[in-house]
Amino acid sequence: MFEDPTMTREMYDDLPEESDAKEFYAKYEPKEVLGRGLSSVVRRCVRKTDLQEFAVKIIDVTEQSWTEDRDSVMKEVTILQMVSRNANIIQLVDVFECTTFIFLVFELIKGGELFDYLTEVVELSERETRFVMRQLFEVVKFLHDLNIVHRDLKPENILIQGKLEIKVSDFGFAVRLKEEQLLKELCGTPGYLAPEVLKCSMIDGFAGYGKEVDMWACGVIMYTLLAGQPPFWHRKQMMLLRNIMEGNYNFDGPEWEDISHTSKDLIAHLLIVDPKNRFTAEQALQHPFFESIEYAVWAEKRLRKSRSPRKTPSEKGKFDAKSKFKAAIAAVCATQRLQAGLNRQQVLTFKTMAEDPYRVRGIRRVIDGCAFRIYGHWVKKGEDQNRAALFENFPKRDATKNANVSKTWV
Ligand code: PIT
């Protein structure tokens, strides 16, 4: 069966027996591992008929699997089938079921996870962040309009391709809510959990949580993209959870010095403890953060192109809505350019370089990048905030599902 000379024997380790999954093997040739979960493996695979590449998630649904069962995987499939038409959500292509495994075949996204990109570049510019967050909020709006909550949004579950085009993946915790339904289950990834999810499992009689948890996660993601470290972290997990529940985060670090007030304002409207006051995806998309300079410049150029012939002297005195609009756009552009310049401007003095080189954005990126390459994890920057936190996040599912998991949780 597996006669590909580029594949070693180990690469085929832990692949389901051919007899277990005849239908899948008849159509696809499995290749190298792209990622692993607790009870699943994602591999590249090739469709035999036309050699087109895909990614297959092979999920162990036997008794031994302590995170997955057939029903929950089939619920995930139902949701994936509903949402796959969105261009920024991973597309499900095929599903195969056998007694021990379920195979989910997806389009192949070659750029990897946003998480890996972030660890490589340390932090994203505001422009890149705007580009990523706009797509993310569009996806969340699309899901929430269908009453679907993702519940595990984080950079590991955002795949990228090309110039930061995103594909949201992993709908393993996603649910479709019935009218006004509230959720109680504790699931997600610690650093991205909304306060109400935690309160739900700590406070008896707490009503539950809803879609707003995804918007909190978006706030954590946006903060992390801009700063290169998460807003909530503490080496003691109990303190981390307390910080989350109190909404205790700040923009104090040197990495925030050259970031605009507009970006911080949007994050501040997302990381709001009371879910009723938190921004919805629609509100987030209308925030001034998305009134981009690029768009204004583009609009100005378009206007210049379609400029009408010079006016006659008699026309000059008249009120002209078009030229008033053009002048307004030009003024907005100029102000934004000026503001962007001021925000990014960094006065680099010998004193700063000597006393605190870490304050200088360019130097900070080099230090962080080198540290990561040398140590393989992030170097501690303080008691409360730590890049290593990025690497400690792994999903947890509710106590009610598995006693083992609940022990490790809270
Ligand atoms: C990759 C590359 C790729 C697709 C995937 C991963 C898909 C992951 C995925 C996992 C899920 C889910 C949807 C998508 O519900 O092309 O590294 O649990």
Boltz pocket constraint, residues with backbone or C-beta under 6 A from the ligand:
constraints:
  - pocket:
      binder: B
      contacts: [[A, 34], [A, 35], [A, 42], [A, 54], [A, 55], [A, 57], [A, 76], [A, 80], [A, 90], [A, 106], [A, 107], [A, 108], [A, 109], [A, 110], [A, 112], [A, 159], [A, 168], [A, 169], [A, 170], [A, 171], [A, 172]]
      max_distance: 6.0
